[in-house]
Amino acid sequence: MDFLIGKGGDGTRVYVGLGRDGCERAVKRLPRDACFPLAEQEKEVLDVPSVRGSNYVIKYWWLDFQSDKEYLFLIMDLCEETLENFVHRSTSDDPETIAHIIRQILKGLADLHRDPMPILHRDLKPSNILRNVDGNWLLADFGISRFLKAGMSTHQSNQRGTEDWRAVESSCPSDVITDDGKVRYKKESDIQ
């Protein structure tokens, strides 16, 4: 398809679509059988007030789970490029540009980690950081994100995230593995 702009490892595809208001949007198509829980999780994260109001997290419009029997569609703002693409095509190593990008990523993480419902991203990597039309860098792809329970600083689960981008404490589970085989994730796991 000519409008394909991205692919995920789980059969997810991202297309350019047109919203009812005439504005271009990113349409994330997820295989229903494999990705329903991921789509629901992403929708739930993107609906949290501190996330919805963030200038550093991608804007979510809606989740369509009724119009197709095979796929779900998550509609979000369309962005210009990933940080991964920017780094590969950029010849600039200007410290101010780099610092500006890092500040925006950290502001996005601060919005995610804000109480009363702190969120752990758990898959932060250059392909999940997107530049919008205004030049701002936004955090994206929250399918494996998790909420921290009230009063807790750690979330325990099976090891998740992209292998080469996992936090040290979750990529070497022999050091931090729990008795039930789970790995501990905390806010610091997102900042590495």
PyMOL CGO cylinders between C-alpha atoms (Angstrom):
from pymol import cmd
from pymol.cgo import CYLINDER

trace = [
    CYLINDER, 0.00, 0.00, 0.00, 1.22, 3.49, -0.83, 0.3, 1, 1, 1, 1, 1, 1,
    CYLINDER, 1.22, 3.49, -0.83, 0.09, 4.88, 2.51, 0.3, 1, 1, 1, 1, 1, 1,
    CYLINDER, 0.09, 4.88, 2.51, 2.09, 2.44, 4.67, 0.3, 1, 1, 1, 1, 1, 1,
    CYLINDER, 2.09, 2.44, 4.67, 4.50, 4.40, 6.89, 0.3, 1, 1, 1, 1, 1, 1,
    CYLINDER, 4.50, 4.40, 6.89, 5.53, 1.86, 9.54, 0.3, 1, 1, 1, 1, 1, 1,
    CYLINDER, 5.53, 1.86, 9.54, 5.62, -1.80, 10.57, 0.3, 1, 1, 1, 1, 1, 1,
    CYLINDER, 5.62, -1.80, 10.57, 5.74, -3.55, 13.92, 0.3, 1, 1, 1, 1, 1, 1,
    CYLINDER, 5.74, -3.55, 13.92, 7.09, -6.99, 14.69, 0.3, 1, 1, 1, 1, 1, 1,
    CYLINDER, 7.09, -6.99, 14.69, 3.69, -8.33, 15.73, 0.3, 1, 1, 1, 1, 1, 1,
    CYLINDER, 3.69, -8.33, 15.73, 1.98, -7.68, 12.39, 0.3, 1, 1, 1, 1, 1, 1,
    CYLINDER, 1.98, -7.68, 12.39, 1.12, -4.11, 13.31, 0.3, 1, 1, 1, 1, 1, 1,
    CYLINDER, 1.12, -4.11, 13.31, 1.10, -1.64, 10.42, 0.3, 1, 1, 1, 1, 1, 1,
    CYLINDER, 1.10, -1.64, 10.42, 0.82, 2.16, 10.46, 0.3, 1, 1, 1, 1, 1, 1,
    CYLINDER, 0.82, 2.16, 10.46, -0.84, 3.99, 7.58, 0.3, 1, 1, 1, 1, 1, 1,
    CYLINDER, -0.84, 3.99, 7.58, -1.61, 7.59, 6.73, 0.3, 1, 1, 1, 1, 1, 1,
    CYLINDER, -1.61, 7.59, 6.73, -5.35, 8.17, 6.95, 0.3, 1, 1, 1, 1, 1, 1,
    CYLINDER, -5.35, 8.17, 6.95, -7.71, 11.11, 6.76, 0.3, 1, 1, 1, 1, 1, 1,
    CYLINDER, -7.71, 11.11, 6.76, -9.75, 12.12, 9.81, 0.3, 1, 1, 1, 1, 1, 1,
    CYLINDER, -9.75, 12.12, 9.81, -13.36, 13.26, 9.68, 0.3, 1, 1, 1, 1, 1, 1,
    CYLINDER, -13.36, 13.26, 9.68, -12.07, 16.80, 10.12, 0.3, 1, 1, 1, 1, 1, 1,
    CYLINDER, -12.07, 16.80, 10.12, -9.95, 16.50, 6.96, 0.3, 1, 1, 1, 1, 1, 1,
    CYLINDER, -9.95, 16.50, 6.96, -6.64, 16.29, 8.86, 0.3, 1, 1, 1, 1, 1, 1,
    CYLINDER, -6.64, 16.29, 8.86, -4.15, 13.53, 8.19, 0.3, 1, 1, 1, 1, 1, 1,
    CYLINDER, -4.15, 13.53, 8.19, -3.81, 10.98, 10.99, 0.3, 1, 1, 1, 1, 1, 1,
    CYLINDER, -3.81, 10.98, 10.99, -1.71, 7.92, 11.73, 0.3, 1, 1, 1, 1, 1, 1,
    CYLINDER, -1.71, 7.92, 11.73, -3.83, 4.77, 11.60, 0.3, 1, 1, 1, 1, 1, 1,
    CYLINDER, -3.83, 4.77, 11.60, -2.21, 1.95, 13.56, 0.3, 1, 1, 1, 1, 1, 1,
    CYLINDER, -2.21, 1.95, 13.56, -3.69, -1.35, 12.34, 0.3, 1, 1, 1, 1, 1, 1,
    CYLINDER, -3.69, -1.35, 12.34, -3.29, -4.20, 14.82, 0.3, 1, 1, 1, 1, 1, 1,
    CYLINDER, -3.29, -4.20, 14.82, -4.20, -7.86, 14.28, 0.3, 1, 1, 1, 1, 1, 1,
    CYLINDER, -4.20, -7.86, 14.28, -7.25, -8.39, 16.52, 0.3, 1, 1, 1, 1, 1, 1,
    CYLINDER, -7.25, -8.39, 16.52, -6.35, -11.85, 17.82, 0.3, 1, 1, 1, 1, 1, 1,
    CYLINDER, -6.35, -11.85, 17.82, -2.75, -11.04, 18.76, 0.3, 1, 1, 1, 1, 1, 1,
    CYLINDER, -2.75, -11.04, 18.76, -3.03, -7.40, 19.79, 0.3, 1, 1, 1, 1, 1, 1,
    CYLINDER, -3.03, -7.40, 19.79, -6.40, -6.68, 21.42, 0.3, 1, 1, 1, 1, 1, 1,
    CYLINDER, -6.40, -6.68, 21.42, -4.89, -6.40, 24.94, 0.3, 1, 1, 1, 1, 1, 1,
    CYLINDER, -4.89, -6.40, 24.94, -2.06, -4.18, 23.61, 0.3, 1, 1, 1, 1, 1, 1,
    CYLINDER, -2.06, -4.18, 23.61, -4.51, -1.85, 21.88, 0.3, 1, 1, 1, 1, 1, 1,
    CYLINDER, -4.51, -1.85, 21.88, -6.69, -1.63, 24.99, 0.3, 1, 1, 1, 1, 1, 1,
    CYLINDER, -6.69, -1.63, 24.99, -3.59, -0.88, 27.12, 0.3, 1, 1, 1, 1, 1, 1,
    CYLINDER, -3.59, -0.88, 27.12, -2.40, 1.81, 24.72, 0.3, 1, 1, 1, 1, 1, 1,
    CYLINDER, -2.40, 1.81, 24.72, -5.85, 3.45, 24.70, 0.3, 1, 1, 1, 1, 1, 1,
    CYLINDER, -5.85, 3.45, 24.70, -6.00, 3.36, 28.50, 0.3, 1, 1, 1, 1, 1, 1,
    CYLINDER, -6.00, 3.36, 28.50, -2.55, 4.96, 28.85, 0.3, 1, 1, 1, 1, 1, 1,
    CYLINDER, -2.55, 4.96, 28.85, -3.26, 7.66, 26.28, 0.3, 1, 1, 1, 1, 1, 1,
    CYLINDER, -3.26, 7.66, 26.28, -6.52, 8.57, 28.07, 0.3, 1, 1, 1, 1, 1, 1,
    CYLINDER, -6.52, 8.57, 28.07, -4.81, 9.38, 31.40, 0.3, 1, 1, 1, 1, 1, 1,
    CYLINDER, -4.81, 9.38, 31.40, -5.16, 13.16, 32.02, 0.3, 1, 1, 1, 1, 1, 1,
    CYLINDER, -5.16, 13.16, 32.02, -1.43, 13.78, 32.60, 0.3, 1, 1, 1, 1, 1, 1,
    CYLINDER, -1.43, 13.78, 32.60, -0.68, 11.99, 29.32, 0.3, 1, 1, 1, 1, 1, 1,
    CYLINDER, -0.68, 11.99, 29.32, -3.56, 13.52, 27.33, 0.3, 1, 1, 1, 1, 1, 1,
    CYLINDER, -3.56, 13.52, 27.33, -2.43, 16.99, 28.40, 0.3, 1, 1, 1, 1, 1, 1,
    CYLINDER, -2.43, 16.99, 28.40, 1.25, 16.39, 27.64, 0.3, 1, 1, 1, 1, 1, 1,
    CYLINDER, 1.25, 16.39, 27.64, 3.01, 18.24, 24.84, 0.3, 1, 1, 1, 1, 1, 1,
    CYLINDER, 3.01, 18.24, 24.84, 5.52, 15.37, 24.71, 0.3, 1, 1, 1, 1, 1, 1,
    CYLINDER, 5.52, 15.37, 24.71, 3.28, 12.32, 24.27, 0.3, 1, 1, 1, 1, 1, 1,
    CYLINDER, 3.28, 12.32, 24.27, 1.53, 11.44, 21.02, 0.3, 1, 1, 1, 1, 1, 1,
    CYLINDER, 1.53, 11.44, 21.02, -2.15, 12.42, 20.85, 0.3, 1, 1, 1, 1, 1, 1,
    CYLINDER, -2.15, 12.42, 20.85, -4.69, 9.61, 20.61, 0.3, 1, 1, 1, 1, 1, 1,
    CYLINDER, -4.69, 9.61, 20.61, -8.04, 10.14, 18.86, 0.3, 1, 1, 1, 1, 1, 1,
    CYLINDER, -8.04, 10.14, 18.86, -9.90, 6.85, 19.16, 0.3, 1, 1, 1, 1, 1, 1,
    CYLINDER, -9.90, 6.85, 19.16, -9.77, 3.07, 19.05, 0.3, 1, 1, 1, 1, 1, 1,
    CYLINDER, -9.77, 3.07, 19.05, -11.97, 1.37, 16.45, 0.3, 1, 1, 1, 1, 1, 1,
    CYLINDER, -11.97, 1.37, 16.45, -12.57, -2.26, 17.38, 0.3, 1, 1, 1, 1, 1, 1,
    CYLINDER, -12.57, -2.26, 17.38, -15.93, -2.68, 15.63, 0.3, 1, 1, 1, 1, 1, 1,
    CYLINDER, -15.93, -2.68, 15.63, -15.52, -1.91, 11.92, 0.3, 1, 1, 1, 1, 1, 1,
    CYLINDER, -15.52, -1.91, 11.92, -13.36, -4.94, 11.04, 0.3, 1, 1, 1, 1, 1, 1,
    CYLINDER, -13.36, -4.94, 11.04, -13.38, -8.56, 12.20, 0.3, 1, 1, 1, 1, 1, 1,
    CYLINDER, -13.38, -8.56, 12.20, -9.66, -9.10, 11.62, 0.3, 1, 1, 1, 1, 1, 1,
    CYLINDER, -9.66, -9.10, 11.62, -8.06, -5.82, 12.75, 0.3, 1, 1, 1, 1, 1, 1,
    CYLINDER, -8.06, -5.82, 12.75, -8.29, -3.06, 15.35, 0.3, 1, 1, 1, 1, 1, 1,
    CYLINDER, -8.29, -3.06, 15.35, -7.47, 0.54, 14.39, 0.3, 1, 1, 1, 1, 1, 1,
    CYLINDER, -7.47, 0.54, 14.39, -5.86, 3.03, 16.77, 0.3, 1, 1, 1, 1, 1, 1,
    CYLINDER, -5.86, 3.03, 16.77, -6.07, 6.58, 15.40, 0.3, 1, 1, 1, 1, 1, 1,
    CYLINDER, -6.07, 6.58, 15.40, -3.36, 9.04, 16.48, 0.3, 1, 1, 1, 1, 1, 1,
    CYLINDER, -3.36, 9.04, 16.48, -1.75, 12.26, 15.32, 0.3, 1, 1, 1, 1, 1, 1,
    CYLINDER, -1.75, 12.26, 15.32, 0.46, 11.84, 12.28, 0.3, 1, 1, 1, 1, 1, 1,
    CYLINDER, 0.46, 11.84, 12.28, 4.13, 12.62, 12.91, 0.3, 1, 1, 1, 1, 1, 1,
    CYLINDER, 4.13, 12.62, 12.91, 6.96, 13.47, 10.54, 0.3, 1, 1, 1, 1, 1, 1,
    CYLINDER, 6.96, 13.47, 10.54, 9.65, 10.94, 11.50, 0.3, 1, 1, 1, 1, 1, 1,
    CYLINDER, 9.65, 10.94, 11.50, 11.09, 8.73, 14.21, 0.3, 1, 1, 1, 1, 1, 1,
    CYLINDER, 11.09, 8.73, 14.21, 14.15, 9.63, 16.24, 0.3, 1, 1, 1, 1, 1, 1,
    CYLINDER, 14.15, 9.63, 16.24, 15.79, 6.59, 14.65, 0.3, 1, 1, 1, 1, 1, 1,
    CYLINDER, 15.79, 6.59, 14.65, 15.28, 8.03, 11.14, 0.3, 1, 1, 1, 1, 1, 1,
    CYLINDER, 15.28, 8.03, 11.14, 16.39, 11.49, 12.29, 0.3, 1, 1, 1, 1, 1, 1,
    CYLINDER, 16.39, 11.49, 12.29, 19.66, 10.12, 13.70, 0.3, 1, 1, 1, 1, 1, 1,
    CYLINDER, 19.66, 10.12, 13.70, 20.39, 8.13, 10.53, 0.3, 1, 1, 1, 1, 1, 1,
    CYLINDER, 20.39, 8.13, 10.53, 19.80, 11.03, 8.15, 0.3, 1, 1, 1, 1, 1, 1,
    CYLINDER, 19.80, 11.03, 8.15, 21.21, 13.81, 10.33, 0.3, 1, 1, 1, 1, 1, 1,
    CYLINDER, 21.21, 13.81, 10.33, 24.75, 15.05, 9.90, 0.3, 1, 1, 1, 1, 1, 1,
    CYLINDER, 24.75, 15.05, 9.90, 24.42, 17.43, 12.84, 0.3, 1, 1, 1, 1, 1, 1,
    CYLINDER, 24.42, 17.43, 12.84, 26.05, 16.67, 16.14, 0.3, 1, 1, 1, 1, 1, 1,
    CYLINDER, 26.05, 16.67, 16.14, 25.12, 20.09, 17.53, 0.3, 1, 1, 1, 1, 1, 1,
    CYLINDER, 25.12, 20.09, 17.53, 25.07, 19.78, 21.34, 0.3, 1, 1, 1, 1, 1, 1,
    CYLINDER, 25.07, 19.78, 21.34, 22.13, 22.21, 21.61, 0.3, 1, 1, 1, 1, 1, 1,
    CYLINDER, 22.13, 22.21, 21.61, 19.99, 20.14, 19.22, 0.3, 1, 1, 1, 1, 1, 1,
    CYLINDER, 19.99, 20.14, 19.22, 20.85, 16.95, 21.10, 0.3, 1, 1, 1, 1, 1, 1,
    CYLINDER, 20.85, 16.95, 21.10, 20.12, 18.58, 24.48, 0.3, 1, 1, 1, 1, 1, 1,
    CYLINDER, 20.12, 18.58, 24.48, 16.78, 19.92, 23.16, 0.3, 1, 1, 1, 1, 1, 1,
    CYLINDER, 16.78, 19.92, 23.16, 15.71, 16.43, 22.04, 0.3, 1, 1, 1, 1, 1, 1,
    CYLINDER, 15.71, 16.43, 22.04, 16.77, 14.86, 25.34, 0.3, 1, 1, 1, 1, 1, 1,
    CYLINDER, 16.77, 14.86, 25.34, 14.89, 17.53, 27.33, 0.3, 1, 1, 1, 1, 1, 1,
    CYLINDER, 14.89, 17.53, 27.33, 11.69, 16.84, 25.39, 0.3, 1, 1, 1, 1, 1, 1,
    CYLINDER, 11.69, 16.84, 25.39, 12.00, 13.07, 25.91, 0.3, 1, 1, 1, 1, 1, 1,
    CYLINDER, 12.00, 13.07, 25.91, 12.56, 13.61, 29.65, 0.3, 1, 1, 1, 1, 1, 1,
    CYLINDER, 12.56, 13.61, 29.65, 9.54, 15.94, 29.84, 0.3, 1, 1, 1, 1, 1, 1,
    CYLINDER, 9.54, 15.94, 29.84, 7.44, 13.23, 28.22, 0.3, 1, 1, 1, 1, 1, 1,
    CYLINDER, 7.44, 13.23, 28.22, 8.71, 10.70, 30.75, 0.3, 1, 1, 1, 1, 1, 1,
    CYLINDER, 8.71, 10.70, 30.75, 7.98, 13.14, 33.59, 0.3, 1, 1, 1, 1, 1, 1,
    CYLINDER, 7.98, 13.14, 33.59, 4.38, 13.36, 32.33, 0.3, 1, 1, 1, 1, 1, 1,
    CYLINDER, 4.38, 13.36, 32.33, 4.15, 9.55, 32.19, 0.3, 1, 1, 1, 1, 1, 1,
    CYLINDER, 4.15, 9.55, 32.19, 5.68, 9.08, 35.63, 0.3, 1, 1, 1, 1, 1, 1,
    CYLINDER, 5.68, 9.08, 35.63, 3.52, 11.77, 37.28, 0.3, 1, 1, 1, 1, 1, 1,
    CYLINDER, 3.52, 11.77, 37.28, 1.25, 10.81, 40.18, 0.3, 1, 1, 1, 1, 1, 1,
    CYLINDER, 1.25, 10.81, 40.18, -1.48, 9.84, 40.87, 0.3, 1, 1, 1, 1, 1, 1,
    CYLINDER, -1.48, 9.84, 40.87, -1.22, 7.23, 38.05, 0.3, 1, 1, 1, 1, 1, 1,
    CYLINDER, -1.22, 7.23, 38.05, 2.48, 6.77, 37.17, 0.3, 1, 1, 1, 1, 1, 1,
    CYLINDER, 2.48, 6.77, 37.17, 3.03, 4.84, 33.94, 0.3, 1, 1, 1, 1, 1, 1,
    CYLINDER, 3.03, 4.84, 33.94, 6.09, 2.79, 33.00, 0.3, 1, 1, 1, 1, 1, 1,
    CYLINDER, 6.09, 2.79, 33.00, 6.72, 2.87, 29.23, 0.3, 1, 1, 1, 1, 1, 1,
    CYLINDER, 6.72, 2.87, 29.23, 8.93, -0.28, 29.19, 0.3, 1, 1, 1, 1, 1, 1,
    CYLINDER, 8.93, -0.28, 29.19, 9.82, -0.05, 25.47, 0.3, 1, 1, 1, 1, 1, 1,
    CYLINDER, 9.82, -0.05, 25.47, 11.45, 3.34, 25.03, 0.3, 1, 1, 1, 1, 1, 1,
    CYLINDER, 11.45, 3.34, 25.03, 13.68, 3.31, 21.94, 0.3, 1, 1, 1, 1, 1, 1,
    CYLINDER, 13.68, 3.31, 21.94, 14.39, 5.66, 19.01, 0.3, 1, 1, 1, 1, 1, 1,
    CYLINDER, 14.39, 5.66, 19.01, 11.65, 4.17, 16.82, 0.3, 1, 1, 1, 1, 1, 1,
    CYLINDER, 11.65, 4.17, 16.82, 9.08, 4.94, 19.58, 0.3, 1, 1, 1, 1, 1, 1,
    CYLINDER, 9.08, 4.94, 19.58, 10.01, 8.62, 19.75, 0.3, 1, 1, 1, 1, 1, 1,
    CYLINDER, 10.01, 8.62, 19.75, 8.36, 10.68, 17.01, 0.3, 1, 1, 1, 1, 1, 1,
    CYLINDER, 8.36, 10.68, 17.01, 8.82, 14.25, 15.73, 0.3, 1, 1, 1, 1, 1, 1,
    CYLINDER, 8.82, 14.25, 15.73, 5.60, 16.11, 15.02, 0.3, 1, 1, 1, 1, 1, 1,
    CYLINDER, 5.60, 16.11, 15.02, 5.02, 18.82, 12.42, 0.3, 1, 1, 1, 1, 1, 1,
    CYLINDER, 5.02, 18.82, 12.42, 5.98, 21.50, 14.98, 0.3, 1, 1, 1, 1, 1, 1,
    CYLINDER, 5.98, 21.50, 14.98, 9.37, 19.86, 15.58, 0.3, 1, 1, 1, 1, 1, 1,
    CYLINDER, 9.37, 19.86, 15.58, 8.49, 18.50, 19.03, 0.3, 1, 1, 1, 1, 1, 1,
    CYLINDER, 8.49, 18.50, 19.03, 9.59, 15.01, 20.03, 0.3, 1, 1, 1, 1, 1, 1,
    CYLINDER, 9.59, 15.01, 20.03, 6.81, 12.78, 21.38, 0.3, 1, 1, 1, 1, 1, 1,
    CYLINDER, 6.81, 12.78, 21.38, 6.77, 9.44, 23.17, 0.3, 1, 1, 1, 1, 1, 1,
    CYLINDER, 6.77, 9.44, 23.17, 4.70, 6.77, 21.42, 0.3, 1, 1, 1, 1, 1, 1,
    CYLINDER, 4.70, 6.77, 21.42, 3.78, 3.06, 21.43, 0.3, 1, 1, 1, 1, 1, 1,
    CYLINDER, 3.78, 3.06, 21.43, 2.33, 2.22, 24.84, 0.3, 1, 1, 1, 1, 1, 1,
    CYLINDER, 2.33, 2.22, 24.84, 1.10, -1.32, 24.22, 0.3, 1, 1, 1, 1, 1, 1,
    CYLINDER, 1.10, -1.32, 24.22, 3.32, -2.90, 26.88, 0.3, 1, 1, 1, 1, 1, 1,
    CYLINDER, 3.32, -2.90, 26.88, 3.25, 0.07, 29.27, 0.3, 1, 1, 1, 1, 1, 1,
    CYLINDER, 3.25, 0.07, 29.27, 2.00, -0.56, 32.78, 0.3, 1, 1, 1, 1, 1, 1,
    CYLINDER, 2.00, -0.56, 32.78, 0.53, 1.55, 35.57, 0.3, 1, 1, 1, 1, 1, 1,
    CYLINDER, 0.53, 1.55, 35.57, 2.26, 1.54, 38.93, 0.3, 1, 1, 1, 1, 1, 1,
    CYLINDER, 2.26, 1.54, 38.93, -0.15, 0.61, 41.71, 0.3, 1, 1, 1, 1, 1, 1,
    CYLINDER, -0.15, 0.61, 41.71, -0.79, 3.30, 44.34, 0.3, 1, 1, 1, 1, 1, 1,
    CYLINDER, -0.79, 3.30, 44.34, 2.12, 3.57, 46.74, 0.3, 1, 1, 1, 1, 1, 1,
    CYLINDER, 2.12, 3.57, 46.74, 4.28, 1.14, 44.75, 0.3, 1, 1, 1, 1, 1, 1,
    CYLINDER, 4.28, 1.14, 44.75, 7.62, 2.00, 43.14, 0.3, 1, 1, 1, 1, 1, 1,
    CYLINDER, 7.62, 2.00, 43.14, 8.03, -1.29, 41.26, 0.3, 1, 1, 1, 1, 1, 1,
    CYLINDER, 8.03, -1.29, 41.26, 6.00, -3.35, 38.79, 0.3, 1, 1, 1, 1, 1, 1,
    CYLINDER, 6.00, -3.35, 38.79, 6.76, -7.06, 38.42, 0.3, 1, 1, 1, 1, 1, 1,
    CYLINDER, 6.76, -7.06, 38.42, 6.04, -8.96, 35.22, 0.3, 1, 1, 1, 1, 1, 1,
    CYLINDER, 6.04, -8.96, 35.22, 7.58, -11.18, 32.61, 0.3, 1, 1, 1, 1, 1, 1,
    CYLINDER, 7.58, -11.18, 32.61, 10.50, -9.61, 30.75, 0.3, 1, 1, 1, 1, 1, 1,
    CYLINDER, 10.50, -9.61, 30.75, 9.16, -7.21, 28.10, 0.3, 1, 1, 1, 1, 1, 1,
    CYLINDER, 9.16, -7.21, 28.10, 10.47, -4.66, 25.61, 0.3, 1, 1, 1, 1, 1, 1,
    CYLINDER, 10.47, -4.66, 25.61, 12.78, -4.72, 22.62, 0.3, 1, 1, 1, 1, 1, 1,
    CYLINDER, 12.78, -4.72, 22.62, 15.82, -6.85, 23.40, 0.3, 1, 1, 1, 1, 1, 1,
    CYLINDER, 15.82, -6.85, 23.40, 18.59, -4.36, 22.59, 0.3, 1, 1, 1, 1, 1, 1,
    CYLINDER, 18.59, -4.36, 22.59, 16.74, -1.49, 24.31, 0.3, 1, 1, 1, 1, 1, 1,
    CYLINDER, 16.74, -1.49, 24.31, 15.82, -3.08, 27.65, 0.3, 1, 1, 1, 1, 1, 1,
    CYLINDER, 15.82, -3.08, 27.65, 16.97, -1.50, 30.88, 0.3, 1, 1, 1, 1, 1, 1,
    CYLINDER, 16.97, -1.50, 30.88, 19.98, -3.23, 32.39, 0.3, 1, 1, 1, 1, 1, 1,
    CYLINDER, 19.98, -3.23, 32.39, 17.99, -4.40, 35.40, 0.3, 1, 1, 1, 1, 1, 1,
    CYLINDER, 17.99, -4.40, 35.40, 15.44, -6.11, 33.16, 0.3, 1, 1, 1, 1, 1, 1,
    CYLINDER, 15.44, -6.11, 33.16, 17.85, -7.47, 30.56, 0.3, 1, 1, 1, 1, 1, 1,
    CYLINDER, 17.85, -7.47, 30.56, 19.94, -9.33, 33.14, 0.3, 1, 1, 1, 1, 1, 1,
    CYLINDER, 19.94, -9.33, 33.14, 17.13, -10.99, 35.06, 0.3, 1, 1, 1, 1, 1, 1,
    CYLINDER, 17.13, -10.99, 35.06, 19.42, -13.35, 36.98, 0.3, 1, 1, 1, 1, 1, 1,
    CYLINDER, 19.42, -13.35, 36.98, 20.38, -10.33, 39.12, 0.3, 1, 1, 1, 1, 1, 1,
    CYLINDER, 20.38, -10.33, 39.12, 16.83, -9.10, 39.77, 0.3, 1, 1, 1, 1, 1, 1,
    CYLINDER, 16.83, -9.10, 39.77, 14.55, -12.02, 39.06, 0.3, 1, 1, 1, 1, 1, 1,
    CYLINDER, 14.55, -12.02, 39.06, 11.91, -12.69, 41.70, 0.3, 1, 1, 1, 1, 1, 1,
    CYLINDER, 11.91, -12.69, 41.70, 11.04, -16.07, 43.18, 0.3, 1, 1, 1, 1, 1, 1,
    CYLINDER, 11.04, -16.07, 43.18, 8.15, -16.44, 40.71, 0.3, 1, 1, 1, 1, 1, 1,
    CYLINDER, 8.15, -16.44, 40.71, 10.36, -15.68, 37.67, 0.3, 1, 1, 1, 1, 1, 1,
    CYLINDER, 10.36, -15.68, 37.67, 9.27, -12.06, 37.23, 0.3, 1, 1, 1, 1, 1, 1,
    CYLINDER, 9.27, -12.06, 37.23, 11.43, -9.02, 36.45, 0.3, 1, 1, 1, 1, 1, 1,
    CYLINDER, 11.43, -9.02, 36.45, 11.14, -5.76, 38.38, 0.3, 1, 1, 1, 1, 1, 1,
    CYLINDER, 11.14, -5.76, 38.38, 10.42, -2.53, 36.48, 0.3, 1, 1, 1, 1, 1, 1,
    CYLINDER, 10.42, -2.53, 36.48, 10.51, 0.96, 37.99, 0.3, 1, 1, 1, 1, 1, 1,
    CYLINDER, 10.51, 0.96, 37.99, 10.49, 4.55, 36.71, 0.3, 1, 1, 1, 1, 1, 1,
    CYLINDER, 10.49, 4.55, 36.71, 14.27, 4.48, 36.40, 0.3, 1, 1, 1, 1, 1, 1,
    CYLINDER, 14.27, 4.48, 36.40, 13.94, 1.55, 33.98, 0.3, 1, 1, 1, 1, 1, 1,
    CYLINDER, 13.94, 1.55, 33.98, 12.59, 4.02, 31.41, 0.3, 1, 1, 1, 1, 1, 1,
    CYLINDER, 12.59, 4.02, 31.41, 15.62, 6.31, 31.76, 0.3, 1, 1, 1, 1, 1, 1,
    CYLINDER, 15.62, 6.31, 31.76, 18.76, 4.66, 30.55, 0.3, 1, 1, 1, 1, 1, 1,
]
cmd.load_cgo(trace, "trace")
